[in-house]
Amino acid sequence: MRGTDLLADAFGRIKEAVHGSVLGLSADELAFRVDEEANSVAWLVWHLTRVQDDHVADAAGASQVWSDDGWDRRFGLPFPAEETGYGHDADEVSAVRVSSADLLTGYHDAVHTRTVRYLTTLSDADLEQVIDESWDPPVTLGVRLVSIVADDLQHAGQASFVRGIVLRRRERP
């Protein structure tokens, strides 16, 4: 098995977790925050997808799905198109409201498709290419892709956790 096959599998697991975290939630449930400083499911899924879109596009030397396919307009968020959510404060997190789970999964699926398509163009030798010398040790393409997977899986897990709280709240009278 090639390294890119393992990466494709990992990105597929992120996609499954994203779908599972938003399935059947209303717009209000997607926007629910445990407290005013916490992240919502909507913000977490939007952010992890924006980071994947941004970082993979950068590695591939390509433009982003977010602006290429008009997702920025469909979401209608009050941020510049290049915004990924990194460093957002509580007010910015609360501004990420979506009309439906389908909007989140639609964008994520489009990014996933482009990510996997990019991975099919890479060899294992490509994964060894240094792409960022500002770190010690310098960052290879493979390490950057694993970092994206790790960050996305953490956020997907957080979204699943918040979903669990939302579902418990549904059960209460």
N, C-alpha and C positions, 0 to 999 in steps of 0.2 A: 504494500500500500504506500502510495506517495504522500508526502507531507501535505500537499494541497488537498488530497482526498480527506485527510483528517480535519483540516481546516473547514472544508465544505460541510462535513458532518457537524462540526461544532457550531457553525453558523446556522445550520438546520435546527439544532437544538434550541438556539436563541429564538428562531422563528416559532417553534412549537410553544415555547414558554410565553412569548408575546401573545400568541393567539389564546392560550389558556388563561392568561391574566385578564384579558378584556372581554372574553366571551360572555354575552348576555348581560353586560353591565349597561345601565342607562347613562346618559350624559352627566347627570348629577352624581351617579355612583363613580364614574370615571374621574370626576373632579373632587371627590371626597378626600379630605386630608385629616389625618389622625389629630393633628392640632395645627395651629396657624403657621408653624415653622416646618411642617412635614411636607413631603412630596406626595402628589396624587398619582394614581395609576396612569392617568393621561399624560402628566408631565414626564414620568419615568419612561414610558414607552416612546413618547415623542423624542425625549432626550437621547435615549440609547440608540434610536434609529437615526437621529441627526448625527450623532457621533460616528456611527458606522458609515453613513453616507459620506460625511466630510472626510474621514480618515482614509477610507478605501478609495474615494475619488482622488485624493491627494497622492496616495501611493501609486495609483494607476495613471496619474497625469491626466485625469479626465474631469469633466464637470460633474456636478451633483444632480442626483435624481430630484431633490427638493425643488430646485429652480427649473431644471430641464423639463420636467413633466408637470409643472404647475402645482405641485403640492403646496408650495408656499402660499399661493393664492387660495387654494381650497381650504387650508387651515385658517387663513385670515388672522394670524397672530400679530400682535402689535410689536414685532421685532424686525430688525433688518434680516434680509434673506440669509445672510451668512451666520446668523445666530444658531448655536447648538445647545444652549442651555447651561454651558459650563459657567459656574460661578453665579448662577441665578439666585437672587434673594427671594424672600417669601412672597413679595408682591408679584414678582415676575413668574414664580411658580404658579400662583393663583390665576395668572392671565392665560395659562394654557388650558383652555376649555375647548372641547371638541363636540361635534354634533352627534357622533356615534362611534362605536367600537370599529365599525367598518372603515372609517376614515383612517384610524391608526393602523389597522392591519393592512389596508390597501397600500399605504405609504411604506410600511415595513416590508411587505411582500415585494414591492417594486425595488427597494434597496437590496433585499435578499437576492433577488434575481440578478441584479447587476453585480453584486459581490461574487456570487457563484460563477457567473460568466467570466469575471476577471480572473478568478482562481484557475479556471480551465486554461488560461493562457500562460500560466506560470509553470516553470519546472522547479524541481527541488533546488537546483543551483541558483535560481532566481531568489529563493527565500534567504539565501546567504548574503545577498547584496546589501551593503551598508547604505542606509537611506538617511541617517541622521547622525552626524559626527559630533553633535553638541553634547552627547551623553558619554559617560565613561562606565562601561565600555560603549562604543558606538552601537547604534540600534540597526539591526538588520530588518529587512522586509518581513521575514518570518516572525521575529520578535514583535514587531509593530502589529501584525495581524493577530498574534496571540494576545497582545494587550487589549485590542479591540474586543476580542472574544471574552476575555476575563471581565472587562468593564461592563459589557453588555449583559453577561450572565448575572453579574451582581445586581444590576438594575432590574433585570427581568425577575429575579428572585424577590427583590423588594416590592415590585408591582404585584407579584403573586401573594405576598404577605398582606399587602393593603387590601387586595381583593378578598382575602379570607376575612378580614375585619368587616368589610362591606357586607359580605354574605351573612355574617353573624348578626349584624345590625338589622338585616332584612327579617331575620327569624324572631327578633324581639317584638313583643306587642307594642 
